[in-house]
Amino acid sequence: MNTSAEITTGHPQPATAAPVTERRKGTLLIVDDEEGPRISLKMIFKDDYELFLASDGPSSIDILKNNRIDVALLDIRMAGMSGIELLERLKYVDPAIEVVMMTAFETRDTIRQALKLRACDYINKPFDLSTVRSTVSAAMQRRTLDGEIRTNAEQLKQLMTELQNQRMEEKIAHTRGEIYASIIHDINGPLTVISGFVQLMTQRLGNSTQLDSADVEFLKDRLRTITRQVTNCIEISRRYLSFIRRQACSAPKVSVNQVLVDLNHLLHVHPSRQHHQFAIQSLPEDLAVKMNGTDLIQVLLNLAVNGFQCSPEAHSVTVEASGLQDAVDLSLLEQDTNERLLNVECFENRGPMLKVSIRDTGPGIPQEVLPKVFEPYFTTKAPKQGTGLGLSIVQRLIREAKGALHVRTQLGVGTTFTVYLPATNGEMSP
């Protein structure tokens, strides 16, 4: 042979054959520095597989880099690069390739080394026809099965990801529905006041054709109250409409203190609060964050509810907001096994910044559980008492806002989740 590598594909199909969907032919790479064995193996397998022939290690590596090879048949003893060295190189290029070793000088150490480098089998020279055929066939089947398993695993992973995303979207939509229901509740209060005052005014006026000074003062006072309530309705409507609108180019700048007021309203009647103590500490000077308002409420709501539900025993949950003018020193936030810091890779770590800590005095999170709490569907709650998506959604929404999330916990003391979000001192949504 004048060349170091050769390709043969067996007998071609007639051009007039009916078009059918056929399985891809297996590909076999034969590497031997002696021409005689290469030609013999070529004659044996020329009708069964697409063949690649090489007389040395470097040319066979080039063949593998440019072609999908299912099985390689390697001579252990070759000039230059040995079969064992070549096996290791081929596995480095394509870990999934199946390799069968050929040897005329079998030793335990050589075979043990080949199997350690994940050769699937070996045959002795001179080989008989049935042995070499069955050995290569078994390697081909193993490669095909491994390929199908990997393909199925990838498809299953993709399906699980799609299902997870769908479940998250459903959970986000459900929580937003609850938040929007609170809009109706918030507006319903002022409307009830307005309706009651209008009825009082109607009763006071009755069929009167003249008003004395007391009637005028009564009407003025009620009208002032009605005006305030109408203004409240308008402000609530504008605020939540700004939350609902999603702007592709620039995120809305939402008032943090107003979100904390709304959060307090939501948690005041939340069933998870029960007998637990709850307090919110707002910002001394308001800030705005570039985040959809309902997303921010959902993050804080999920973390607060998580704090309530960490134990049935009475304990406290506190939400405390503060503003930071400088970047966060991340080296201080993950110092031991009781802490975790998430979303560092996409965190816009520069001031000004909002810091919100949600602290509970519950039982704390065990060290072996802490790494799992943000995994989708992971929950320590009883069946039908939680989806395991709450903290995963929190992490997702914070990541979308280019923020970071830190958790510190201690058994018997409690847990603190701290949210860091890029902020602005500029104009904010009403």
Contacts in CASP RR format, 6 or more apart in sequence:
PFRMAT RR
TARGET T0000
AUTHOR 0000-0000-0000
METHOD contacts of the structure
MODEL  1
MNTSAEITTGHPQPATAAPVTERRKGTLLIVDDEEGPRISLKMIFKDDYE
LFLASDGPSSIDILKNNRIDVALLDIRMAGMSGIELLERLKYVDPAIEVV
MMTAFETRDTIRQALKLRACDYINKPFDLSTVRSTVSAAMQRRTLDGEIR
TNAEQLKQLMTELQNQRMEEKIAHTRGEIYASIIHDINGPLTVISGFVQL
MTQRLGNSTQLDSADVEFLKDRLRTITRQVTNCIEISRRYLSFIRRQACS
APKVSVNQVLVDLNHLLHVHPSRQHHQFAIQSLPEDLAVKMNGTDLIQVL
LNLAVNGFQCSPEAHSVTVEASGLQDAVDLSLLEQDTNERLLNVECFENR
GPMLKVSIRDTGPGIPQEVLPKVFEPYFTTKAPKQGTGLGLSIVQRLIRE
AKGALHVRTQLGVGTTFTVYLPATNGEMSP
1 35 0 8 1.000
1 38 0 8 1.000
1 55 0 8 1.000
4 54 0 8 1.000
4 55 0 8 1.000
4 56 0 8 1.000
4 59 0 8 1.000
5 52 0 8 1.000
5 53 0 8 1.000
5 54 0 8 1.000
5 55 0 8 1.000
5 59 0 8 1.000
5 60 0 8 1.000
5 62 0 8 1.000
5 63 0 8 1.000
6 51 0 8 1.000
6 52 0 8 1.000
6 53 0 8 1.000
6 54 0 8 1.000
7 50 0 8 1.000
7 51 0 8 1.000
7 52 0 8 1.000
7 53 0 8 1.000
8 42 0 8 1.000
8 46 0 8 1.000
8 50 0 8 1.000
8 51 0 8 1.000
8 53 0 8 1.000
9 25 0 8 1.000
9 50 0 8 1.000
9 51 0 8 1.000
10 46 0 8 1.000
10 47 0 8 1.000
10 50 0 8 1.000
10 51 0 8 1.000
11 46 0 8 1.000
11 47 0 8 1.000
25 49 0 8 1.000
25 50 0 8 1.000
26 49 0 8 1.000
26 50 0 8 1.000
26 70 0 8 1.000
26 71 0 8 1.000
26 140 0 8 1.000
27 49 0 8 1.000
27 50 0 8 1.000
27 51 0 8 1.000
27 52 0 8 1.000
27 67 0 8 1.000
27 68 0 8 1.000
27 69 0 8 1.000
27 70 0 8 1.000
27 71 0 8 1.000
28 45 0 8 1.000
28 48 0 8 1.000
28 49 0 8 1.000
28 50 0 8 1.000
28 51 0 8 1.000
28 52 0 8 1.000
28 69 0 8 1.000
28 70 0 8 1.000
28 71 0 8 1.000
28 72 0 8 1.000
28 73 0 8 1.000
28 136 0 8 1.000
28 140 0 8 1.000
29 51 0 8 1.000
29 52 0 8 1.000
29 53 0 8 1.000
29 54 0 8 1.000
29 60 0 8 1.000
29 63 0 8 1.000
29 64 0 8 1.000
29 69 0 8 1.000
29 71 0 8 1.000
29 72 0 8 1.000
29 73 0 8 1.000
30 38 0 8 1.000
30 41 0 8 1.000
30 42 0 8 1.000
30 45 0 8 1.000
30 51 0 8 1.000
30 52 0 8 1.000
30 53 0 8 1.000
30 54 0 8 1.000
30 72 0 8 1.000
30 73 0 8 1.000
31 53 0 8 1.000
31 54 0 8 1.000
31 55 0 8 1.000
31 56 0 8 1.000
31 57 0 8 1.000
31 60 0 8 1.000
31 72 0 8 1.000
31 73 0 8 1.000
31 74 0 8 1.000
31 75 0 8 1.000
31 78 0 8 1.000
31 83 0 8 1.000
31 86 0 8 1.000
32 38 0 8 1.000
32 41 0 8 1.000
32 55 0 8 1.000
32 74 0 8 1.000
32 75 0 8 1.000
32 78 0 8 1.000
32 102 0 8 1.000
33 55 0 8 1.000
33 56 0 8 1.000
33 75 0 8 1.000
33 78 0 8 1.000
33 79 0 8 1.000
34 75 0 8 1.000
35 55 0 8 1.000
37 75 0 8 1.000
37 102 0 8 1.000
37 125 0 8 1.000
38 53 0 8 1.000
38 55 0 8 1.000
41 73 0 8 1.000
41 132 0 8 1.000
42 51 0 8 1.000
42 53 0 8 1.000
44 129 0 8 1.000
44 132 0 8 1.000
44 133 0 8 1.000
45 51 0 8 1.000
45 136 0 8 1.000
49 70 0 8 1.000
49 140 0 8 1.000
52 60 0 8 1.000
52 63 0 8 1.000
52 67 0 8 1.000
52 69 0 8 1.000
54 60 0 8 1.000
54 63 0 8 1.000
56 78 0 8 1.000
56 79 0 8 1.000
56 80 0 8 1.000
56 81 0 8 1.000
57 78 0 8 1.000
57 80 0 8 1.000
57 81 0 8 1.000
57 83 0 8 1.000
57 86 0 8 1.000
57 89 0 8 1.000
58 81 0 8 1.000
60 72 0 8 1.000
60 74 0 8 1.000
60 86 0 8 1.000
60 90 0 8 1.000
61 86 0 8 1.000
61 89 0 8 1.000
61 90 0 8 1.000
61 93 0 8 1.000
63 69 0 8 1.000
64 72 0 8 1.000
64 90 0 8 1.000
64 93 0 8 1.000
64 94 0 8 1.000
64 97 0 8 1.000
65 93 0 8 1.000
69 94 0 8 1.000
69 97 0 8 1.000
70 97 0 8 1.000
70 98 0 8 1.000
70 139 0 8 1.000
70 140 0 8 1.000
70 143 0 8 1.000
70 144 0 8 1.000
71 97 0 8 1.000
71 98 0 8 1.000
71 99 0 8 1.000
71 100 0 8 1.000
71 136 0 8 1.000
71 139 0 8 1.000
71 140 0 8 1.000
71 143 0 8 1.000
72 90 0 8 1.000
72 97 0 8 1.000
72 98 0 8 1.000
72 99 0 8 1.000
72 100 0 8 1.000
73 99 0 8 1.000
73 100 0 8 1.000
73 102 0 8 1.000
73 136 0 8 1.000
74 83 0 8 1.000
74 86 0 8 1.000
74 87 0 8 1.000
74 90 0 8 1.000
74 99 0 8 1.000
74 100 0 8 1.000
74 101 0 8 1.000
74 102 0 8 1.000
75 83 0 8 1.000
75 101 0 8 1.000
75 102 0 8 1.000
75 103 0 8 1.000
76 82 0 8 1.000
76 83 0 8 1.000
76 84 0 8 1.000
76 101 0 8 1.000
76 102 0 8 1.000
76 103 0 8 1.000
76 105 0 8 1.000
76 110 0 8 1.000
76 114 0 8 1.000
77 83 0 8 1.000
77 103 0 8 1.000
77 104 0 8 1.000
77 105 0 8 1.000
78 86 0 8 1.000
81 89 0 8 1.000
83 101 0 8 1.000
84 110 0 8 1.000
84 113 0 8 1.000
84 114 0 8 1.000
84 117 0 8 1.000
87 99 0 8 1.000
87 101 0 8 1.000
87 114 0 8 1.000
87 117 0 8 1.000
87 119 0 8 1.000
88 117 0 8 1.000
90 97 0 8 1.000
90 99 0 8 1.000
91 97 0 8 1.000
91 99 0 8 1.000
91 117 0 8 1.000
91 118 0 8 1.000
96 143 0 8 1.000
96 146 0 8 1.000
96 147 0 8 1.000
96 150 0 8 1.000
97 143 0 8 1.000
98 120 0 8 1.000
98 139 0 8 1.000
98 140 0 8 1.000
98 142 0 8 1.000
98 143 0 8 1.000
99 118 0 8 1.000
99 119 0 8 1.000
99 120 0 8 1.000
99 139 0 8 1.000
100 119 0 8 1.000
100 120 0 8 1.000
100 121 0 8 1.000
100 122 0 8 1.000
100 123 0 8 1.000
100 135 0 8 1.000
100 136 0 8 1.000
100 139 0 8 1.000
101 111 0 8 1.000
101 114 0 8 1.000
101 119 0 8 1.000
101 121 0 8 1.000
101 122 0 8 1.000
101 123 0 8 1.000
102 122 0 8 1.000
102 123 0 8 1.000
102 124 0 8 1.000
102 125 0 8 1.000
102 127 0 8 1.000
103 110 0 8 1.000
103 111 0 8 1.000
103 122 0 8 1.000
103 123 0 8 1.000
103 124 0 8 1.000
103 125 0 8 1.000
104 124 0 8 1.000
104 125 0 8 1.000
104 126 0 8 1.000
106 122 0 8 1.000
106 124 0 8 1.000
111 122 0 8 1.000
114 122 0 8 1.000
120 138 0 8 1.000
120 139 0 8 1.000
120 142 0 8 1.000
121 135 0 8 1.000
121 138 0 8 1.000
121 139 0 8 1.000
123 131 0 8 1.000
123 132 0 8 1.000
123 135 0 8 1.000
164 376 0 8 1.000
164 377 0 8 1.000
167 376 0 8 1.000
167 377 0 8 1.000
167 387 0 8 1.000
167 389 0 8 1.000
168 376 0 8 1.000
168 389 0 8 1.000
168 392 0 8 1.000
168 393 0 8 1.000
168 396 0 8 1.000
171 387 0 8 1.000
171 389 0 8 1.000
171 390 0 8 1.000
171 393 0 8 1.000
172 298 0 8 1.000
172 393 0 8 1.000
172 397 0 8 1.000
175 298 0 8 1.000
175 301 0 8 1.000
175 302 0 8 1.000
175 393 0 8 1.000
176 294 0 8 1.000
176 298 0 8 1.000
178 266 0 8 1.000
179 266 0 8 1.000
179 294 0 8 1.000
179 297 0 8 1.000
179 298 0 8 1.000
179 301 0 8 1.000
180 240 0 8 1.000
180 244 0 8 1.000
180 294 0 8 1.000
182 262 0 8 1.000
182 265 0 8 1.000
182 266 0 8 1.000
183 236 0 8 1.000
183 237 0 8 1.000
183 240 0 8 1.000
185 265 0 8 1.000
186 236 0 8 1.000
186 262 0 8 1.000
186 265 0 8 1.000
187 233 0 8 1.000
187 236 0 8 1.000
187 237 0 8 1.000
190 229 0 8 1.000
190 230 0 8 1.000
190 232 0 8 1.000
190 233 0 8 1.000
190 236 0 8 1.000
191 229 0 8 1.000
191 233 0 8 1.000
193 225 0 8 1.000
193 226 0 8 1.000
193 229 0 8 1.000
194 226 0 8 1.000
194 229 0 8 1.000
194 230 0 8 1.000
197 222 0 8 1.000
197 225 0 8 1.000
197 226 0 8 1.000
197 229 0 8 1.000
198 226 0 8 1.000
200 222 0 8 1.000
201 218 0 8 1.000
201 219 0 8 1.000
201 222 0 8 1.000
201 223 0 8 1.000
204 215 0 8 1.000
204 218 0 8 1.000
204 219 0 8 1.000
205 211 0 8 1.000
205 215 0 8 1.000
205 219 0 8 1.000
208 215 0 8 1.000
211 219 0 8 1.000
235 430 0 8 1.000
238 430 0 8 1.000
239 258 0 8 1.000
239 262 0 8 1.000
239 429 0 8 1.000
239 430 0 8 1.000
240 294 0 8 1.000
242 252 0 8 1.000
242 254 0 8 1.000
242 293 0 8 1.000
242 429 0 8 1.000
242 430 0 8 1.000
243 252 0 8 1.000
243 254 0 8 1.000
243 292 0 8 1.000
243 293 0 8 1.000
243 294 0 8 1.000
243 297 0 8 1.000
243 429 0 8 1.000
244 294 0 8 1.000
245 252 0 8 1.000
246 292 0 8 1.000
250 290 0 8 1.000
251 290 0 8 1.000
251 291 0 8 1.000
251 292 0 8 1.000
251 401 0 8 1.000
252 290 0 8 1.000
252 291 0 8 1.000
252 292 0 8 1.000
252 293 0 8 1.000
252 429 0 8 1.000
253 288 0 8 1.000
253 289 0 8 1.000
253 290 0 8 1.000
253 424 0 8 1.000
253 426 0 8 1.000
253 427 0 8 1.000
253 428 0 8 1.000
253 429 0 8 1.000
254 288 0 8 1.000
254 289 0 8 1.000
254 291 0 8 1.000
254 292 0 8 1.000
254 293 0 8 1.000
254 296 0 8 1.000
254 428 0 8 1.000
254 429 0 8 1.000
255 286 0 8 1.000
255 288 0 8 1.000
255 428 0 8 1.000
255 429 0 8 1.000
255 430 0 8 1.000
256 282 0 8 1.000
256 283 0 8 1.000
256 286 0 8 1.000
256 287 0 8 1.000
256 288 0 8 1.000
256 289 0 8 1.000
256 296 0 8 1.000
256 321 0 8 1.000
256 354 0 8 1.000
256 356 0 8 1.000
256 423 0 8 1.000
257 282 0 8 1.000
257 283 0 8 1.000
257 286 0 8 1.000
257 321 0 8 1.000
258 286 0 8 1.000
259 293 0 8 1.000
259 296 0 8 1.000
259 297 0 8 1.000
259 300 0 8 1.000
260 280 0 8 1.000
260 282 0 8 1.000
260 283 0 8 1.000
260 300 0 8 1.000
260 319 0 8 1.000
260 321 0 8 1.000
261 282 0 8 1.000
262 297 0 8 1.000
263 280 0 8 1.000
263 297 0 8 1.000
263 300 0 8 1.000
263 301 0 8 1.000
263 304 0 8 1.000
263 319 0 8 1.000
264 280 0 8 1.000
266 297 0 8 1.000
266 301 0 8 1.000
267 273 0 8 1.000
267 278 0 8 1.000
267 301 0 8 1.000
267 304 0 8 1.000
267 305 0 8 1.000
270 305 0 8 1.000
270 308 0 8 1.000
272 305 0 8 1.000
272 308 0 8 1.000
272 309 0 8 1.000
273 308 0 8 1.000
274 308 0 8 1.000
275 314 0 8 1.000
276 308 0 8 1.000
276 314 0 8 1.000
276 315 0 8 1.000
276 316 0 8 1.000
276 317 0 8 1.000
277 314 0 8 1.000
277 315 0 8 1.000
277 316 0 8 1.000
277 317 0 8 1.000
278 304 0 8 1.000
278 308 0 8 1.000
278 316 0 8 1.000
278 317 0 8 1.000
278 318 0 8 1.000
279 316 0 8 1.000
279 317 0 8 1.000
279 318 0 8 1.000
279 319 0 8 1.000
280 318 0 8 1.000
280 319 0 8 1.000
280 320 0 8 1.000
281 318 0 8 1.000
281 319 0 8 1.000
281 320 0 8 1.000
281 321 0 8 1.000
282 321 0 8 1.000
283 321 0 8 1.000
283 322 0 8 1.000
283 323 0 8 1.000
286 428 0 8 1.000
287 323 0 8 1.000
287 352 0 8 1.000
287 354 0 8 1.000
287 423 0 8 1.000
287 424 0 8 1.000
287 425 0 8 1.000
288 423 0 8 1.000
288 424 0 8 1.000
288 425 0 8 1.000
288 426 0 8 1.000
288 427 0 8 1.000
288 428 0 8 1.000
288 429 0 8 1.000
289 296 0 8 1.000
289 354 0 8 1.000
289 401 0 8 1.000
289 421 0 8 1.000
289 422 0 8 1.000
289 423 0 8 1.000
289 424 0 8 1.000
290 401 0 8 1.000
290 422 0 8 1.000
290 423 0 8 1.000
290 424 0 8 1.000
291 401 0 8 1.000
291 421 0 8 1.000
293 429 0 8 1.000
295 397 0 8 1.000
295 400 0 8 1.000
295 401 0 8 1.000
296 401 0 8 1.000
296 421 0 8 1.000
298 393 0 8 1.000
298 394 0 8 1.000
298 397 0 8 1.000
299 394 0 8 1.000
299 397 0 8 1.000
299 398 0 8 1.000
299 419 0 8 1.000
300 319 0 8 1.000
300 356 0 8 1.000
300 358 0 8 1.000
300 419 0 8 1.000
302 390 0 8 1.000
302 391 0 8 1.000
302 393 0 8 1.000
302 394 0 8 1.000
303 358 0 8 1.000
303 391 0 8 1.000
303 394 0 8 1.000
303 417 0 8 1.000
303 419 0 8 1.000
304 317 0 8 1.000
304 319 0 8 1.000
304 358 0 8 1.000
306 390 0 8 1.000
306 391 0 8 1.000
306 417 0 8 1.000
307 317 0 8 1.000
307 358 0 8 1.000
307 360 0 8 1.000
307 362 0 8 1.000
307 415 0 8 1.000
308 317 0 8 1.000
308 360 0 8 1.000
309 381 0 8 1.000
310 360 0 8 1.000
310 362 0 8 1.000
310 363 0 8 1.000
310 364 0 8 1.000
310 414 0 8 1.000
310 415 0 8 1.000
311 362 0 8 1.000
311 363 0 8 1.000
313 362 0 8 1.000
315 360 0 8 1.000
315 361 0 8 1.000
315 362 0 8 1.000
316 360 0 8 1.000
316 361 0 8 1.000
317 358 0 8 1.000
317 359 0 8 1.000
317 360 0 8 1.000
318 357 0 8 1.000
318 358 0 8 1.000
318 359 0 8 1.000
318 360 0 8 1.000
319 356 0 8 1.000
319 357 0 8 1.000
319 358 0 8 1.000
320 356 0 8 1.000
320 357 0 8 1.000
320 359 0 8 1.000
321 354 0 8 1.000
321 355 0 8 1.000
321 356 0 8 1.000
322 354 0 8 1.000
322 355 0 8 1.000
322 356 0 8 1.000
322 357 0 8 1.000
323 352 0 8 1.000
323 353 0 8 1.000
323 354 0 8 1.000
323 355 0 8 1.000
323 423 0 8 1.000
324 351 0 8 1.000
324 352 0 8 1.000
324 353 0 8 1.000
324 354 0 8 1.000
324 355 0 8 1.000
324 420 0 8 1.000
325 351 0 8 1.000
325 352 0 8 1.000
325 353 0 8 1.000
326 351 0 8 1.000
327 349 0 8 1.000
327 350 0 8 1.000
327 351 0 8 1.000
327 353 0 8 1.000
328 349 0 8 1.000
328 353 0 8 1.000
328 404 0 8 1.000
328 420 0 8 1.000
330 341 0 8 1.000
330 344 0 8 1.000
330 349 0 8 1.000
330 404 0 8 1.000
333 339 0 8 1.000
333 341 0 8 1.000
333 406 0 8 1.000
334 340 0 8 1.000
334 341 0 8 1.000
334 406 0 8 1.000
337 367 0 8 1.000
337 370 0 8 1.000
338 367 0 8 1.000
338 370 0 8 1.000
338 408 0 8 1.000
338 409 0 8 1.000
338 410 0 8 1.000
339 406 0 8 1.000
339 407 0 8 1.000
339 408 0 8 1.000
339 409 0 8 1.000
340 370 0 8 1.000
340 371 0 8 1.000
340 374 0 8 1.000
340 406 0 8 1.000
340 407 0 8 1.000
341 404 0 8 1.000
341 405 0 8 1.000
341 406 0 8 1.000
342 374 0 8 1.000
342 395 0 8 1.000
342 398 0 8 1.000
342 399 0 8 1.000
342 404 0 8 1.000
342 405 0 8 1.000
342 406 0 8 1.000
342 407 0 8 1.000
343 395 0 8 1.000
343 398 0 8 1.000
343 399 0 8 1.000
343 403 0 8 1.000
343 404 0 8 1.000
343 405 0 8 1.000
344 404 0 8 1.000
346 399 0 8 1.000
346 402 0 8 1.000
346 403 0 8 1.000
347 402 0 8 1.000
347 403 0 8 1.000
347 404 0 8 1.000
347 420 0 8 1.000
348 402 0 8 1.000
348 403 0 8 1.000
348 422 0 8 1.000
349 404 0 8 1.000
349 420 0 8 1.000
350 422 0 8 1.000
351 422 0 8 1.000
351 423 0 8 1.000
352 423 0 8 1.000
352 424 0 8 1.000
352 425 0 8 1.000
353 420 0 8 1.000
353 421 0 8 1.000
353 422 0 8 1.000
353 423 0 8 1.000
354 419 0 8 1.000
354 420 0 8 1.000
354 421 0 8 1.000
354 422 0 8 1.000
354 423 0 8 1.000
355 418 0 8 1.000
355 419 0 8 1.000
355 420 0 8 1.000
356 418 0 8 1.000
356 419 0 8 1.000
356 421 0 8 1.000
357 416 0 8 1.000
357 417 0 8 1.000
357 418 0 8 1.000
357 419 0 8 1.000
358 416 0 8 1.000
358 417 0 8 1.000
358 418 0 8 1.000
358 419 0 8 1.000
359 414 0 8 1.000
359 415 0 8 1.000
359 416 0 8 1.000
360 414 0 8 1.000
360 415 0 8 1.000
360 416 0 8 1.000
361 413 0 8 1.000
361 414 0 8 1.000
362 412 0 8 1.000
362 413 0 8 1.000
362 414 0 8 1.000
362 415 0 8 1.000
363 411 0 8 1.000
363 412 0 8 1.000
363 414 0 8 1.000
364 409 0 8 1.000
364 410 0 8 1.000
364 411 0 8 1.000
364 412 0 8 1.000
364 413 0 8 1.000
364 414 0 8 1.000
364 415 0 8 1.000
365 373 0 8 1.000
365 407 0 8 1.000
365 409 0 8 1.000
365 411 0 8 1.000
365 415 0 8 1.000
366 411 0 8 1.000
369 380 0 8 1.000
370 407 0 8 1.000
370 409 0 8 1.000
372 378 0 8 1.000
373 391 0 8 1.000
373 407 0 8 1.000
374 391 0 8 1.000
374 392 0 8 1.000
374 394 0 8 1.000
374 395 0 8 1.000
375 392 0 8 1.000
376 388 0 8 1.000
376 389 0 8 1.000
376 392 0 8 1.000
377 387 0 8 1.000
377 388 0 8 1.000
377 389 0 8 1.000
377 392 0 8 1.000
378 388 0 8 1.000
379 385 0 8 1.000
379 386 0 8 1.000
379 387 0 8 1.000
379 388 0 8 1.000
381 388 0 8 1.000
394 405 0 8 1.000
394 417 0 8 1.000
395 405 0 8 1.000
398 404 0 8 1.000
398 405 0 8 1.000
398 419 0 8 1.000
398 421 0 8 1.000
401 421 0 8 1.000
401 422 0 8 1.000
402 422 0 8 1.000
403 419 0 8 1.000
403 420 0 8 1.000
403 421 0 8 1.000
403 422 0 8 1.000
404 419 0 8 1.000
404 420 0 8 1.000
405 417 0 8 1.000
405 418 0 8 1.000
405 419 0 8 1.000
405 420 0 8 1.000
406 417 0 8 1.000
406 418 0 8 1.000
406 420 0 8 1.000
407 415 0 8 1.000
407 416 0 8 1.000
407 417 0 8 1.000
407 418 0 8 1.000
408 415 0 8 1.000
408 416 0 8 1.000
408 418 0 8 1.000
409 415 0 8 1.000
409 416 0 8 1.000
END
